[in-house]
């Protein structure tokens, strides 16, 4: 059993000039993160990873681009699911965009970056 509460002041943060990310909660199997993008036009380049990813736009909007070239403007309330190794990119369309991501399995790379 690994029940745990993650009070806001104990959540792991990584503050950068153009965004702030936070690991909201995680277990050995799943991780939930919150991303705050301060500016429109922030680009997360095309990438892929072996994790399943679920994304939810909390505030603002972002253009999601898939490896096949298809793209969709996602607004607050929209969500997306990415299969393992499915290429995707995101470009924020307005300032103060907030996105929640859930990864399975956990992203050890993000965990390491947020502990530094």
Biopython code that builds the backbone (N, CA, C, O; Angstrom):
import numpy as np
from Bio.PDB.StructureBuilder import StructureBuilder

atoms = [
    (1, "UNK", "N", (0.849, -1.186, 0.000)),
    (1, "UNK", "CA", (0.000, 0.000, 0.000)),
    (1, "UNK", "C", (0.890, 1.244, 0.000)),
    (1, "UNK", "O", (1.864, 1.316, 0.750)),
    (2, "UNK", "N", (0.553, 2.217, -0.841)),
    (2, "UNK", "CA", (1.360, 3.430, -0.899)),
    (2, "UNK", "C", (0.494, 4.679, -0.891)),
    (2, "UNK", "O", (0.782, 5.636, -1.609)),
    (3, "UNK", "N", (-0.548, 4.683, -0.099)),
    (3, "UNK", "CA", (-1.379, 5.878, 0.021)),
    (3, "UNK", "C", (-0.526, 7.024, 0.530)),
    (3, "UNK", "O", (0.281, 6.848, 1.442)),
    (4, "UNK", "N", (-0.705, 8.198, -0.059)),
    (4, "UNK", "CA", (0.068, 9.368, 0.336)),
    (4, "UNK", "C", (-0.689, 10.612, -0.076)),
    (4, "UNK", "O", (-1.297, 10.647, -1.145)),
    (5, "UNK", "N", (-0.657, 11.618, 0.753)),
    (5, "UNK", "CA", (-1.198, 12.924, 0.400)),
    (5, "UNK", "C", (-0.058, 13.786, -0.125)),
    (5, "UNK", "O", (1.080, 13.669, 0.330)),
    (6, "UNK", "N", (-0.367, 14.647, -1.081)),
    (6, "UNK", "CA", (0.625, 15.534, -1.672)),
    (6, "UNK", "C", (0.179, 16.985, -1.468)),
    (6, "UNK", "O", (-0.355, 17.590, -2.397)),
    (7, "UNK", "N", (0.387, 17.561, -0.264)),
    (7, "UNK", "CA", (0.003, 18.960, -0.045)),
    (7, "UNK", "C", (0.720, 19.868, -1.047)),
    (7, "UNK", "O", (1.838, 19.574, -1.469)),
    (8, "UNK", "N", (0.082, 20.950, -1.417)),
    (8, "UNK", "CA", (0.623, 21.849, -2.444)),
    (8, "UNK", "C", (2.056, 22.278, -2.131)),
    (8, "UNK", "O", (2.891, 22.337, -3.034)),
    (9, "UNK", "N", (2.345, 22.572, -0.892)),
    (9, "UNK", "CA", (3.688, 23.058, -0.560)),
    (9, "UNK", "C", (4.750, 21.964, -0.662)),
    (9, "UNK", "O", (5.942, 22.270, -0.647)),
    (10, "UNK", "N", (4.347, 20.705, -0.766)),
    (10, "UNK", "CA", (5.300, 19.603, -0.894)),
    (10, "UNK", "C", (5.395, 19.052, -2.311)),
    (10, "UNK", "O", (6.198, 18.155, -2.567)),
    (11, "UNK", "N", (4.592, 19.570, -3.233)),
    (11, "UNK", "CA", (4.650, 19.098, -4.606)),
    (11, "UNK", "C", (5.961, 19.553, -5.231)),
    (11, "UNK", "O", (6.444, 20.647, -4.939)),
    (12, "UNK", "N", (6.534, 18.726, -6.083)),
    (12, "UNK", "CA", (7.850, 18.995, -6.648)),
    (12, "UNK", "C", (7.731, 19.963, -7.823)),
    (12, "UNK", "O", (7.027, 19.681, -8.793)),
    (13, "UNK", "N", (8.423, 21.110, -7.736)),
    (13, "UNK", "CA", (8.330, 22.143, -8.766)),
    (13, "UNK", "C", (9.619, 22.282, -9.547)),
    (13, "UNK", "O", (10.707, 22.013, -9.039)),
    (14, "UNK", "N", (9.477, 22.708, -10.789)),
    (14, "UNK", "CA", (10.590, 23.058, -11.659)),
    (14, "UNK", "C", (10.201, 24.364, -12.337)),
    (14, "UNK", "O", (9.408, 24.367, -13.278)),
    (15, "UNK", "N", (10.756, 25.468, -11.863)),
    (15, "UNK", "CA", (10.396, 26.783, -12.401)),
    (15, "UNK", "C", (11.426, 27.239, -13.415)),
    (15, "UNK", "O", (12.621, 27.301, -13.128)),
    (16, "UNK", "N", (10.943, 27.556, -14.602)),
    (16, "UNK", "CA", (11.780, 28.040, -15.689)),
    (16, "UNK", "C", (11.305, 29.444, -16.080)),
    (16, "UNK", "O", (10.322, 29.947, -15.536)),
    (17, "UNK", "N", (11.998, 30.058, -17.008)),
    (17, "UNK", "CA", (11.657, 31.414, -17.426)),
    (17, "UNK", "C", (10.313, 31.490, -18.149)),
    (17, "UNK", "O", (9.568, 32.454, -17.967)),
    (18, "UNK", "N", (9.994, 30.479, -18.971)),
    (18, "UNK", "CA", (8.781, 30.541, -19.791)),
    (18, "UNK", "C", (7.676, 29.605, -19.329)),
    (18, "UNK", "O", (6.564, 29.651, -19.854)),
    (19, "UNK", "N", (7.977, 28.746, -18.341)),
    (19, "UNK", "CA", (6.958, 27.826, -17.829)),
    (19, "UNK", "C", (7.328, 27.370, -16.421)),
    (19, "UNK", "O", (8.458, 27.537, -15.962)),
    (20, "UNK", "N", (6.349, 26.797, -15.765)),
    (20, "UNK", "CA", (6.567, 26.156, -14.474)),
    (20, "UNK", "C", (5.852, 24.816, -14.527)),
    (20, "UNK", "O", (4.697, 24.740, -14.946)),
    (21, "UNK", "N", (6.530, 23.765, -14.107)),
    (21, "UNK", "CA", (5.887, 22.456, -14.050)),
    (21, "UNK", "C", (5.922, 21.947, -12.621)),
    (21, "UNK", "O", (6.805, 22.289, -11.834)),
    (22, "UNK", "N", (4.940, 21.122, -12.312)),
    (22, "UNK", "CA", (4.801, 20.632, -10.950)),
    (22, "UNK", "C", (4.331, 19.187, -11.002)),
    (22, "UNK", "O", (3.388, 18.856, -11.721)),
    (23, "UNK", "N", (4.993, 18.330, -10.235)),
    (23, "UNK", "CA", (4.505, 16.964, -10.078)),
    (23, "UNK", "C", (3.480, 17.012, -8.959)),
    (23, "UNK", "O", (3.816, 17.249, -7.799)),
    (24, "UNK", "N", (2.221, 16.784, -9.325)),
    (24, "UNK", "CA", (1.122, 16.902, -8.367)),
    (24, "UNK", "C", (1.077, 15.680, -7.462)),
    (24, "UNK", "O", (0.926, 15.808, -6.247)),
    (25, "UNK", "N", (1.210, 14.489, -8.055)),
    (25, "UNK", "CA", (1.171, 13.244, -7.294)),
    (25, "UNK", "C", (1.727, 12.130, -8.170)),
    (25, "UNK", "O", (1.693, 12.206, -9.398)),
    (26, "UNK", "N", (2.245, 11.086, -7.508)),
    (26, "UNK", "CA", (2.711, 9.929, -8.271)),
    (26, "UNK", "C", (2.759, 8.691, -7.375)),
    (26, "UNK", "O", (2.870, 8.777, -6.152)),
    (27, "UNK", "N", (2.672, 7.561, -8.026)),
    (27, "UNK", "CA", (2.851, 6.255, -7.397)),
    (27, "UNK", "C", (3.898, 5.537, -8.241)),
    (27, "UNK", "O", (4.400, 6.127, -9.198)),
    (28, "UNK", "N", (4.242, 4.315, -7.937)),
    (28, "UNK", "CA", (5.178, 3.609, -8.812)),
    (28, "UNK", "C", (4.653, 3.400, -10.242)),
    (28, "UNK", "O", (5.440, 3.163, -11.159)),
    (29, "UNK", "N", (3.329, 3.488, -10.436)),
    (29, "UNK", "CA", (2.749, 3.220, -11.757)),
    (29, "UNK", "C", (2.318, 4.451, -12.554)),
    (29, "UNK", "O", (2.339, 4.421, -13.784)),
    (30, "UNK", "N", (1.933, 5.517, -11.886)),
    (30, "UNK", "CA", (1.312, 6.645, -12.586)),
    (30, "UNK", "C", (1.769, 7.968, -11.979)),
    (30, "UNK", "O", (2.041, 8.055, -10.782)),
    (31, "UNK", "N", (1.849, 9.001, -12.829)),
    (31, "UNK", "CA", (2.289, 10.332, -12.412)),
    (31, "UNK", "C", (1.344, 11.381, -12.985)),
    (31, "UNK", "O", (0.948, 11.298, -14.148)),
    (32, "UNK", "N", (0.983, 12.375, -12.160)),
    (32, "UNK", "CA", (0.159, 13.492, -12.609)),
    (32, "UNK", "C", (0.981, 14.780, -12.475)),
    (32, "UNK", "O", (1.573, 15.055, -11.431)),
    (33, "UNK", "N", (0.999, 15.553, -13.557)),
    (33, "UNK", "CA", (1.767, 16.803, -13.583)),
    (33, "UNK", "C", (0.897, 17.965, -14.023)),
    (33, "UNK", "O", (-0.085, 17.792, -14.745)),
    (34, "UNK", "N", (1.275, 19.148, -13.575)),
    (34, "UNK", "CA", (0.611, 20.389, -13.973)),
    (34, "UNK", "C", (1.663, 21.291, -14.613)),
    (34, "UNK", "O", (2.759, 21.462, -14.080)),
    (35, "UNK", "N", (1.317, 21.860, -15.754)),
    (35, "UNK", "CA", (2.215, 22.748, -16.501)),
    (35, "UNK", "C", (1.560, 24.115, -16.643)),
    (35, "UNK", "O", (0.408, 24.209, -17.067)),
    (36, "UNK", "N", (2.274, 25.161, -16.298)),
    (36, "UNK", "CA", (1.836, 26.543, -16.509)),
    (36, "UNK", "C", (2.764, 27.153, -17.551)),
    (36, "UNK", "O", (3.966, 27.284, -17.317)),
    (37, "UNK", "N", (2.209, 27.524, -18.699)),
    (37, "UNK", "CA", (2.976, 28.173, -19.754)),
    (37, "UNK", "C", (2.627, 29.653, -19.728)),
    (37, "UNK", "O", (1.462, 30.022, -19.880)),
    (38, "UNK", "N", (3.625, 30.496, -19.536)),
    (38, "UNK", "CA", (3.383, 31.918, -19.317)),
    (38, "UNK", "C", (3.051, 32.685, -20.592)),
    (38, "UNK", "O", (2.343, 33.691, -20.541)),
    (39, "UNK", "N", (3.553, 32.221, -21.736)),
    (39, "UNK", "CA", (3.408, 32.975, -22.985)),
    (39, "UNK", "C", (2.740, 32.148, -24.078)),
    (39, "UNK", "O", (2.825, 30.920, -24.084)),
    (40, "UNK", "N", (2.082, 32.831, -24.994)),
    (40, "UNK", "CA", (1.624, 32.178, -26.224)),
    (40, "UNK", "C", (2.852, 31.861, -27.061)),
    (40, "UNK", "O", (3.852, 32.577, -27.001)),
    (41, "UNK", "N", (2.778, 30.798, -27.834)),
    (41, "UNK", "CA", (3.869, 30.452, -28.725)),
    (41, "UNK", "C", (4.960, 29.589, -28.099)),
    (41, "UNK", "O", (5.987, 29.349, -28.733)),
    (42, "UNK", "N", (4.762, 29.122, -26.874)),
    (42, "UNK", "CA", (5.739, 28.208, -26.269)),
    (42, "UNK", "C", (5.657, 26.881, -27.016)),
    (42, "UNK", "O", (4.574, 26.316, -27.165)),
    (43, "UNK", "N", (6.791, 26.388, -27.482)),
    (43, "UNK", "CA", (6.823, 25.179, -28.298)),
    (43, "UNK", "C", (7.418, 24.010, -27.503)),
    (43, "UNK", "O", (8.520, 24.107, -26.962)),
    (44, "UNK", "N", (6.683, 22.927, -27.446)),
    (44, "UNK", "CA", (7.230, 21.649, -27.000)),
    (44, "UNK", "C", (7.465, 20.877, -28.287)),
    (44, "UNK", "O", (6.508, 20.442, -28.926)),
    (45, "UNK", "N", (8.715, 20.701, -28.676)),
    (45, "UNK", "CA", (9.017, 20.101, -29.981)),
    (45, "UNK", "C", (8.458, 18.683, -30.129)),
    (45, "UNK", "O", (8.137, 18.019, -29.143)),
    (46, "UNK", "N", (8.354, 18.246, -31.361)),
    (46, "UNK", "CA", (7.897, 16.889, -31.657)),
    (46, "UNK", "C", (8.771, 15.902, -30.881)),
    (46, "UNK", "O", (9.999, 15.960, -30.938)),
    (47, "UNK", "N", (8.118, 15.007, -30.164)),
    (47, "UNK", "CA", (8.837, 14.008, -29.374)),
    (47, "UNK", "C", (7.943, 12.794, -29.179)),
    (47, "UNK", "O", (6.748, 12.832, -29.474)),
    (48, "UNK", "N", (8.530, 11.732, -28.682)),
    (48, "UNK", "CA", (7.759, 10.540, -28.341)),
    (48, "UNK", "C", (8.423, 9.891, -27.140)),
    (48, "UNK", "O", (9.599, 10.127, -26.861)),
    (49, "UNK", "N", (7.672, 9.086, -26.445)),
    (49, "UNK", "CA", (8.174, 8.374, -25.275)),
    (49, "UNK", "C", (7.339, 7.115, -25.101)),
    (49, "UNK", "O", (6.250, 7.001, -25.663)),
    (50, "UNK", "N", (7.845, 6.184, -24.331)),
    (50, "UNK", "CA", (7.161, 4.896, -24.182)),
    (50, "UNK", "C", (6.017, 4.934, -23.187)),
    (50, "UNK", "O", (5.413, 3.900, -22.901)),
    (51, "UNK", "N", (5.711, 6.102, -22.657)),
    (51, "UNK", "CA", (4.639, 6.256, -21.683)),
    (51, "UNK", "C", (3.302, 6.537, -22.374)),
    (51, "UNK", "O", (3.259, 7.214, -23.401)),
    (52, "UNK", "N", (2.224, 6.018, -21.813)),
    (52, "UNK", "CA", (0.887, 6.481, -22.184)),
    (52, "UNK", "C", (0.749, 7.868, -21.569)),
    (52, "UNK", "O", (1.151, 8.083, -20.426)),
    (53, "UNK", "N", (0.184, 8.810, -22.320)),
    (53, "UNK", "CA", (-0.003, 10.174, -21.809)),
    (53, "UNK", "C", (-1.440, 10.609, -22.025)),
    (53, "UNK", "O", (-1.978, 10.490, -23.126)),
    (54, "UNK", "N", (-2.051, 11.110, -20.975)),
    (54, "UNK", "CA", (-3.361, 11.754, -21.041)),
    (54, "UNK", "C", (-3.156, 13.214, -20.711)),
    (54, "UNK", "O", (-2.455, 13.538, -19.752)),
    (55, "UNK", "N", (-3.756, 14.103, -21.488)),
    (55, "UNK", "CA", (-3.596, 15.538, -21.265)),
    (55, "UNK", "C", (-4.955, 16.216, -21.194)),
    (55, "UNK", "O", (-5.885, 15.852, -21.913)),
    (56, "UNK", "N", (-5.054, 17.204, -20.318)),
    (56, "UNK", "CA", (-6.293, 17.955, -20.128)),
    (56, "UNK", "C", (-5.949, 19.443, -20.079)),
    (56, "UNK", "O", (-5.106, 19.868, -19.289)),
    (57, "UNK", "N", (-6.608, 20.228, -20.927)),
    (57, "UNK", "CA", (-6.385, 21.675, -20.940)),
    (57, "UNK", "C", (-7.285, 22.296, -19.861)),
    (57, "UNK", "O", (-8.510, 22.294, -19.985)),
    (58, "UNK", "N", (-6.669, 22.817, -18.824)),
    (58, "UNK", "CA", (-7.414, 23.427, -17.718)),
    (58, "UNK", "C", (-7.789, 24.858, -18.059)),
    (58, "UNK", "O", (-8.910, 25.294, -17.796)),
    (59, "UNK", "N", (-6.837, 25.596, -18.651)),
    (59, "UNK", "CA", (-7.019, 27.025, -18.922)),
    (59, "UNK", "C", (-6.236, 27.370, -20.180)),
    (59, "UNK", "O", (-5.158, 26.825, -20.415)),
    (60, "UNK", "N", (-6.776, 28.269, -20.986)),
    (60, "UNK", "CA", (-6.079, 28.699, -22.190)),
    (60, "UNK", "C", (-6.324, 27.757, -23.352)),
    (60, "UNK", "O", (-7.371, 27.115, -23.436)),
    (61, "UNK", "N", (-5.345, 27.679, -24.253)),
    (61, "UNK", "CA", (-5.468, 26.808, -25.423)),
    (61, "UNK", "C", (-4.085, 26.490, -25.972)),
    (61, "UNK", "O", (-3.111, 27.197, -25.717)),
    (62, "UNK", "N", (-4.032, 25.398, -26.736)),
    (62, "UNK", "CA", (-2.771, 24.970, -27.332)),
    (62, "UNK", "C", (-3.054, 24.164, -28.587)),
    (62, "UNK", "O", (-4.039, 23.430, -28.667)),
    (63, "UNK", "N", (-2.168, 24.316, -29.570)),
    (63, "UNK", "CA", (-2.264, 23.514, -30.784)),
    (63, "UNK", "C", (-1.482, 22.227, -30.557)),
    (63, "UNK", "O", (-0.303, 22.257, -30.204)),
    (64, "UNK", "N", (-2.152, 21.096, -30.763)),
    (64, "UNK", "CA", (-1.519, 19.781, -30.641)),
    (64, "UNK", "C", (-1.269, 19.274, -32.059)),
    (64, "UNK", "O", (-2.170, 19.265, -32.898)),
    (65, "UNK", "N", (-0.038, 18.854, -32.310)),
    (65, "UNK", "CA", (0.362, 18.361, -33.633)),
    (65, "UNK", "C", (0.840, 16.921, -33.471)),
    (65, "UNK", "O", (1.668, 16.629, -32.609)),
    (66, "UNK", "N", (0.320, 16.035, -34.292)),
    (66, "UNK", "CA", (0.727, 14.631, -34.256)),
    (66, "UNK", "C", (1.793, 14.362, -35.316)),
    (66, "UNK", "O", (1.977, 15.159, -36.236)),
    (67, "UNK", "N", (2.482, 13.253, -35.184)),
    (67, "UNK", "CA", (3.575, 12.909, -36.103)),
    (67, "UNK", "C", (3.101, 12.799, -37.550)),
    (67, "UNK", "O", (3.882, 13.024, -38.475)),
    (68, "UNK", "N", (1.824, 12.455, -37.754)),
    (68, "UNK", "CA", (1.302, 12.342, -39.123)),
    (68, "UNK", "C", (0.972, 13.699, -39.735)),
    (68, "UNK", "O", (0.506, 13.775, -40.872)),
    (69, "UNK", "N", (1.215, 14.782, -38.973)),
    (69, "UNK", "CA", (0.977, 16.132, -39.478)),
    (69, "UNK", "C", (-0.383, 16.696, -39.128)),
    (69, "UNK", "O", (-0.619, 17.888, -39.322)),
    (70, "UNK", "N", (-1.283, 15.874, -38.617)),
    (70, "UNK", "CA", (-2.594, 16.406, -38.235)),
    (70, "UNK", "C", (-2.441, 17.288, -37.000)),
    (70, "UNK", "O", (-1.589, 17.052, -36.144)),
    (71, "UNK", "N", (-3.283, 18.299, -36.934)),
    (71, "UNK", "CA", (-3.213, 19.225, -35.804)),
    (71, "UNK", "C", (-4.609, 19.662, -35.402)),
    (71, "UNK", "O", (-5.545, 19.636, -36.200)),
    (72, "UNK", "N", (-4.723, 20.063, -34.149)),
    (72, "UNK", "CA", (-6.014, 20.472, -33.600)),
    (72, "UNK", "C", (-5.763, 21.533, -32.537)),
    (72, "UNK", "O", (-4.882, 21.377, -31.692)),
    (73, "UNK", "N", (-6.531, 22.603, -32.580)),
    (73, "UNK", "CA", (-6.477, 23.608, -31.528)),
    (73, "UNK", "C", (-7.344, 23.109, -30.375)),
    (73, "UNK", "O", (-8.555, 22.949, -30.527)),
    (74, "UNK", "N", (-6.733, 22.870, -29.248)),
    (74, "UNK", "CA", (-7.441, 22.382, -28.062)),
    (74, "UNK", "C", (-7.637, 23.535, -27.091)),
    (74, "UNK", "O", (-6.711, 24.302, -26.827)),
    (75, "UNK", "N", (-8.839, 23.650, -26.566)),
    (75, "UNK", "CA", (-9.195, 24.735, -25.657)),
    (75, "UNK", "C", (-9.485, 24.175, -24.269)),
    (75, "UNK", "O", (-9.567, 22.961, -24.079)),
    (76, "UNK", "N", (-9.639, 25.073, -23.312)),
    (76, "UNK", "CA", (-9.949, 24.646, -21.946)),
    (76, "UNK", "C", (-11.127, 23.672, -21.971)),
    (76, "UNK", "O", (-12.148, 23.932, -22.608)),
    (77, "UNK", "N", (-10.973, 22.557, -21.276)),
    (77, "UNK", "CA", (-11.999, 21.519, -21.245)),
    (77, "UNK", "C", (-11.728, 20.371, -22.201)),
    (77, "UNK", "O", (-12.301, 19.293, -22.045)),
    (78, "UNK", "N", (-10.858, 20.583, -23.197)),
    (78, "UNK", "CA", (-10.506, 19.519, -24.139)),
    (78, "UNK", "C", (-9.445, 18.614, -23.529)),
    (78, "UNK", "O", (-8.696, 19.022, -22.641)),
    (79, "UNK", "N", (-9.394, 17.386, -24.017)),
    (79, "UNK", "CA", (-8.387, 16.442, -23.544)),
    (79, "UNK", "C", (-7.853, 15.635, -24.719)),
    (79, "UNK", "O", (-8.432, 15.630, -25.805)),
    (80, "UNK", "N", (-6.739, 14.955, -24.481)),
    (80, "UNK", "CA", (-6.110, 14.144, -25.528)),
    (80, "UNK", "C", (-5.486, 12.918, -24.881)),
    (80, "UNK", "O", (-5.135, 12.934, -23.701)),
    (81, "UNK", "N", (-5.353, 11.864, -25.659)),
    (81, "UNK", "CA", (-4.676, 10.645, -25.212)),
    (81, "UNK", "C", (-3.621, 10.292, -26.257)),
    (81, "UNK", "O", (-3.900, 10.274, -27.456)),
    (82, "UNK", "N", (-2.415, 10.014, -25.788)),
    (82, "UNK", "CA", (-1.318, 9.648, -26.676)),
    (82, "UNK", "C", (-0.847, 8.246, -26.325)),
    (82, "UNK", "O", (-0.559, 7.942, -25.167)),
    (83, "UNK", "N", (-0.775, 7.402, -27.338)),
    (83, "UNK", "CA", (-0.298, 6.030, -27.159)),
    (83, "UNK", "C", (1.217, 6.039, -26.959)),
    (83, "UNK", "O", (1.878, 7.018, -27.304)),
    (84, "UNK", "N", (1.766, 4.970, -26.413)),
    (84, "UNK", "CA", (3.220, 4.891, -26.303)),
    (84, "UNK", "C", (3.876, 5.073, -27.669)),
    (84, "UNK", "O", (3.410, 4.541, -28.677)),
    (85, "UNK", "N", (4.956, 5.828, -27.679)),
    (85, "UNK", "CA", (5.760, 6.080, -28.886)),
    (85, "UNK", "C", (5.007, 6.808, -29.988)),
    (85, "UNK", "O", (5.417, 6.747, -31.147)),
    (86, "UNK", "N", (3.922, 7.491, -29.663)),
    (86, "UNK", "CA", (3.197, 8.311, -30.638)),
    (86, "UNK", "C", (3.772, 9.725, -30.597)),
    (86, "UNK", "O", (3.706, 10.407, -29.574)),
    (87, "UNK", "N", (4.333, 10.149, -31.715)),
    (87, "UNK", "CA", (4.925, 11.478, -31.783)),
    (87, "UNK", "C", (3.885, 12.567, -31.609)),
    (87, "UNK", "O", (2.781, 12.479, -32.146)),
    (88, "UNK", "N", (4.250, 13.610, -30.844)),
    (88, "UNK", "CA", (3.353, 14.740, -30.640)),
    (88, "UNK", "C", (4.147, 15.979, -30.265)),
    (88, "UNK", "O", (5.255, 15.900, -29.735)),
    (89, "UNK", "N", (3.549, 17.118, -30.556)),
    (89, "UNK", "CA", (4.132, 18.418, -30.267)),
    (89, "UNK", "C", (3.007, 19.317, -29.784)),
    (89, "UNK", "O", (1.841, 19.092, -30.109)),
    (90, "UNK", "N", (3.361, 20.339, -29.005)),
    (90, "UNK", "CA", (2.359, 21.278, -28.499)),
    (90, "UNK", "C", (2.902, 22.691, -28.646)),
    (90, "UNK", "O", (4.074, 22.951, -28.369)),
    (91, "UNK", "N", (2.039, 23.601, -29.085)),
    (91, "UNK", "CA", (2.374, 25.021, -29.145)),
    (91, "UNK", "C", (1.255, 25.778, -28.442)),
    (91, "UNK", "O", (0.096, 25.702, -28.852)),
    (92, "UNK", "N", (1.597, 26.504, -27.388)),
    (92, "UNK", "CA", (0.554, 27.251, -26.675)),
    (92, "UNK", "C", (0.007, 28.352, -27.572)),
    (92, "UNK", "O", (0.757, 29.017, -28.287)),
    (93, "UNK", "N", (-1.303, 28.534, -27.525)),
    (93, "UNK", "CA", (-1.958, 29.507, -28.394)),
    (93, "UNK", "C", (-2.284, 30.805, -27.667)),
    (93, "UNK", "O", (-2.583, 31.813, -28.308)),
    (94, "UNK", "N", (-2.230, 30.795, -26.348)),
    (94, "UNK", "CA", (-2.477, 32.009, -25.582)),
    (94, "UNK", "C", (-1.683, 31.963, -24.281)),
    (94, "UNK", "O", (-1.309, 30.890, -23.810)),
    (95, "UNK", "N", (-1.430, 33.143, -23.705)),
    (95, "UNK", "CA", (-0.676, 33.158, -22.451)),
    (95, "UNK", "C", (-1.467, 32.519, -21.312)),
    (95, "UNK", "O", (-2.689, 32.377, -21.375)),
    (96, "UNK", "N", (-0.733, 32.140, -20.275)),
    (96, "UNK", "CA", (-1.328, 31.557, -19.067)),
    (96, "UNK", "C", (-2.119, 30.288, -19.366)),
    (96, "UNK", "O", (-3.202, 30.080, -18.819)),
    (97, "UNK", "N", (-1.576, 29.446, -20.231)),
    (97, "UNK", "CA", (-2.194, 28.147, -20.513)),
    (97, "UNK", "C", (-1.752, 27.147, -19.448)),
    (97, "UNK", "O", (-0.576, 27.081, -19.088)),
    (98, "UNK", "N", (-2.710, 26.373, -18.953)),
    (98, "UNK", "CA", (-2.438, 25.372, -17.915)),
    (98, "UNK", "C", (-2.891, 24.008, -18.435)),
    (98, "UNK", "O", (-4.020, 23.850, -18.898)),
    (99, "UNK", "N", (-1.998, 23.035, -18.352)),
    (99, "UNK", "CA", (-2.272, 21.681, -18.841)),
    (99, "UNK", "C", (-1.937, 20.679, -17.744)),
    (99, "UNK", "O", (-0.909, 20.791, -17.076)),
    (100, "UNK", "N", (-2.816, 19.702, -17.568)),
    (100, "UNK", "CA", (-2.557, 18.579, -16.665)),
    (100, "UNK", "C", (-2.194, 17.369, -17.526)),
    (100, "UNK", "O", (-2.906, 17.043, -18.476)),
    (101, "UNK", "N", (-1.091, 16.708, -17.194)),
    (101, "UNK", "CA", (-0.681, 15.482, -17.879)),
    (101, "UNK", "C", (-0.654, 14.335, -16.877)),
    (101, "UNK", "O", (-0.280, 14.513, -15.717)),
    (102, "UNK", "N", (-1.058, 13.152, -17.344)),
    (102, "UNK", "CA", (-0.958, 11.927, -16.565)),
    (102, "UNK", "C", (-0.136, 10.950, -17.399)),
    (102, "UNK", "O", (-0.411, 10.744, -18.581)),
    (103, "UNK", "N", (0.877, 10.351, -16.772)),
    (103, "UNK", "CA", (1.764, 9.420, -17.462)),
    (103, "UNK", "C", (1.740, 8.055, -16.784)),
    (103, "UNK", "O", (1.707, 7.946, -15.559)),
    (104, "UNK", "N", (1.758, 7.010, -17.624)),
    (104, "UNK", "CA", (1.910, 5.648, -17.127)),
    (104, "UNK", "C", (2.882, 4.941, -18.052)),
    (104, "UNK", "O", (2.615, 4.873, -19.251)),
    (105, "UNK", "N", (4.012, 4.402, -17.555)),
    (105, "UNK", "CA", (4.486, 4.503, -16.184)),
    (105, "UNK", "C", (4.982, 5.915, -15.886)),
    (105, "UNK", "O", (4.925, 6.796, -16.745)),
    (106, "UNK", "N", (5.464, 6.122, -14.674)),
    (106, "UNK", "CA", (5.911, 7.464, -14.306)),
    (106, "UNK", "C", (7.096, 7.887, -15.161)),
    (106, "UNK", "O", (7.854, 7.051, -15.654)),
    (107, "UNK", "N", (7.243, 9.186, -15.328)),
    (107, "UNK", "CA", (8.361, 9.757, -16.074)),
    (107, "UNK", "C", (9.529, 9.972, -15.119)),
    (107, "UNK", "O", (9.571, 10.972, -14.402)),
    (108, "UNK", "N", (10.455, 9.057, -15.108)),
    (108, "UNK", "CA", (11.619, 9.174, -14.225)),
    (108, "UNK", "C", (12.458, 10.397, -14.569)),
    (108, "UNK", "O", (13.081, 10.989, -13.688)),
    (109, "UNK", "N", (12.479, 10.787, -15.862)),
    (109, "UNK", "CA", (13.218, 11.982, -16.255)),
    (109, "UNK", "C", (12.621, 13.225, -15.610)),
    (109, "UNK", "O", (13.364, 14.081, -15.129)),
    (110, "UNK", "N", (11.302, 13.343, -15.590)),
    (110, "UNK", "CA", (10.666, 14.492, -14.940)),
    (110, "UNK", "C", (10.888, 14.446, -13.427)),
    (110, "UNK", "O", (11.147, 15.476, -12.804)),
    (111, "UNK", "N", (10.789, 13.282, -12.853)),
    (111, "UNK", "CA", (11.008, 13.144, -11.409)),
    (111, "UNK", "C", (12.407, 13.619, -11.040)),
    (111, "UNK", "O", (12.576, 14.330, -10.049)),
    (112, "UNK", "N", (13.395, 13.243, -11.810)),
    (112, "UNK", "CA", (14.773, 13.681, -11.549)),
    (112, "UNK", "C", (14.907, 15.190, -11.695)),
    (112, "UNK", "O", (15.553, 15.830, -10.866)),
    (113, "UNK", "N", (14.303, 15.779, -12.742)),
    (113, "UNK", "CA", (14.395, 17.224, -12.964)),
    (113, "UNK", "C", (13.729, 18.030, -11.859)),
    (113, "UNK", "O", (14.144, 19.154, -11.576)),
    (114, "UNK", "N", (12.710, 17.474, -11.237)),
    (114, "UNK", "CA", (11.974, 18.202, -10.211)),
    (114, "UNK", "C", (12.581, 18.037, -8.823)),
    (114, "UNK", "O", (12.178, 18.722, -7.883)),
    (115, "UNK", "N", (13.530, 17.147, -8.696)),
    (115, "UNK", "CA", (14.196, 16.960, -7.397)),
    (115, "UNK", "C", (15.483, 17.759, -7.308)),
    (115, "UNK", "O", (16.072, 17.848, -6.231)),
    (116, "UNK", "N", (15.937, 18.346, -8.413)),
    (116, "UNK", "CA", (17.174, 19.139, -8.408)),
    (116, "UNK", "C", (16.939, 20.521, -7.867)),
    (116, "UNK", "O", (17.871, 21.322, -7.792)),
]
sb = StructureBuilder()
sb.init_structure("model")
sb.init_model(0)
sb.init_chain("A")
sb.init_seg("    ")
for serial, (resi, resn, name, xyz) in enumerate(atoms, 1):
    if name == "N":
        sb.init_residue(resn, " ", resi, " ")
    sb.init_atom(name, np.array(xyz, "f"), 0.0, 1.0, " ", f" {name:<3s}", serial, name[0])
structure = sb.get_structure()
